[in-house]
Amino acid sequence: MDKDAIEKVIEKVREGLKPEGGDIELISEKDGVLYVRLTGSCESCPMSGLTMTNWVEKTLLEGIPGLKGVKAV
C-alpha cells in the first residue's frame, strides 16, 4: 500500500477531527488493514464509535486503493 496515499487521507481525516479537539494516530498497517487510534477529545467522546465507522473508516476506505479494513485500537 502506498504510504503517501495513506498519509494524505489520514491528514484529511485529521483536518475534520481537529475543529472538535480530536485527532487520529496511525498505529500500523498489516495485510491491507489500517490500525488507528482516535485521540484528543475523541478518546472520551461517547460518539467516537459512530465517528469511527460512519466517517473515519468510510473516508479511509474510499481514499486508499487496496485498503481492506480499518480497526480502532
Number of C-alpha atoms within 10 A of each C-alpha: 14 9 9 10 14 19 13 14 18 22 15 15 18 17 14 16 20 14 9 11 11 19 21 21 15 15 12 11 17 8 9 14 16 22 16 20 17 23 16 14 14 21 15 11 13 9 10 17 15 11 16 19 14 11 14 24 20 14 16 22 18 11 16 20 13 12 17 12 15 19 15 15 11
